[in-house]
Amino acid sequence: MIGQQKGPLSGQGAQTRRRRAGIAAFLVGLVASLAFFAFFPGLPHVIDWGAIIVSLIVGGLARWGCQAWITRATKQKAERM
């Protein structure tokens, strides 16, 4: 019988946490940048297509950064063990 690995660094659970963290980071980046365009003084307070596109890009960058950070932390934990 093949033994299964259990722990914080094992397979499906780690990928699920990484995916959920990426989705949360995307949503936080998206909402934060839309709020910036909507409420920052001096801007026209209009959400247009440019603001939506920039917000999607910011959300994507936030997701990428979060997942890269989680991957790096996971690799460092694996090296310590």
C-alpha positions as CSV (number, residue, x, y, z in Angstrom):
1,M,0.0,0.0,0.0
2,I,1.2,3.5,-0.8
3,G,1.5,5.9,2.2
4,Q,-0.1,9.3,1.8
5,Q,1.7,12.4,2.8
6,K,-0.1,14.5,5.3
7,G,0.7,18.0,6.5
8,P,0.7,21.6,5.5
9,L,2.8,21.0,2.4
10,S,1.0,18.1,0.8
11,G,-0.8,18.1,-2.5
12,Q,-4.4,19.0,-3.0
13,G,-4.8,21.0,0.3
14,A,-1.9,23.3,-0.5
15,Q,-3.2,23.9,-4.0
16,T,-6.7,24.7,-2.7
17,R,-5.3,27.2,-0.2
18,R,-3.1,28.7,-2.9
19,R,-6.1,29.1,-5.3
20,R,-8.3,30.6,-2.6
21,A,-5.6,33.0,-1.6
22,G,-5.2,34.0,-5.2
23,I,-8.9,34.6,-5.7
24,A,-9.0,36.7,-2.5
25,A,-6.0,38.8,-3.6
26,F,-7.5,39.4,-7.0
27,L,-10.8,40.6,-5.4
28,V,-9.0,42.8,-2.9
29,G,-6.8,44.4,-5.7
30,L,-9.9,44.9,-7.9
31,V,-12.0,46.5,-5.2
32,A,-9.2,48.6,-3.9
33,S,-8.4,50.1,-7.3
34,L,-12.0,50.7,-8.1
35,A,-12.5,52.4,-4.8
36,F,-9.4,54.5,-5.6
37,F,-10.9,55.6,-8.9
38,A,-14.3,56.3,-7.3
39,F,-13.3,58.2,-4.2
40,F,-9.8,59.7,-4.6
41,P,-10.1,63.5,-4.5
42,G,-9.3,65.3,-7.8
43,L,-10.4,62.5,-10.0
44,P,-13.7,62.8,-11.9
45,H,-15.4,60.1,-9.8
46,V,-16.5,58.2,-12.8
47,I,-15.8,54.5,-13.3
48,D,-15.2,54.2,-17.0
49,W,-13.7,51.4,-19.1
50,G,-10.2,52.6,-18.5
51,A,-10.7,52.4,-14.7
52,I,-12.2,48.9,-15.1
53,I,-9.3,47.6,-17.2
54,V,-6.7,49.1,-14.8
55,S,-8.6,47.5,-11.9
56,L,-8.5,44.1,-13.6
57,I,-4.8,44.5,-14.2
58,V,-4.2,45.5,-10.6
59,G,-6.2,42.5,-9.4
60,G,-4.2,40.2,-11.7
61,L,-0.9,41.6,-10.4
62,A,-2.1,41.2,-6.8
63,R,-3.1,37.6,-7.5
64,W,0.3,36.9,-9.2
65,G,2.2,38.5,-6.3
66,C,0.2,36.6,-3.7
67,Q,0.7,33.2,-5.4
68,A,4.4,33.9,-5.9
69,W,4.7,34.7,-2.2
70,I,2.9,31.6,-1.1
71,T,5.0,29.4,-3.5
72,R,8.2,30.9,-2.2
73,A,7.2,30.4,1.4
74,T,6.1,26.8,0.7
75,K,9.5,26.0,-0.9
76,Q,11.4,27.6,2.0
77,K,9.4,25.4,4.5
78,A,10.1,22.3,2.4
79,E,13.8,23.1,2.4
80,R,13.9,23.5,6.2
81,M,12.3,20.1,6.7
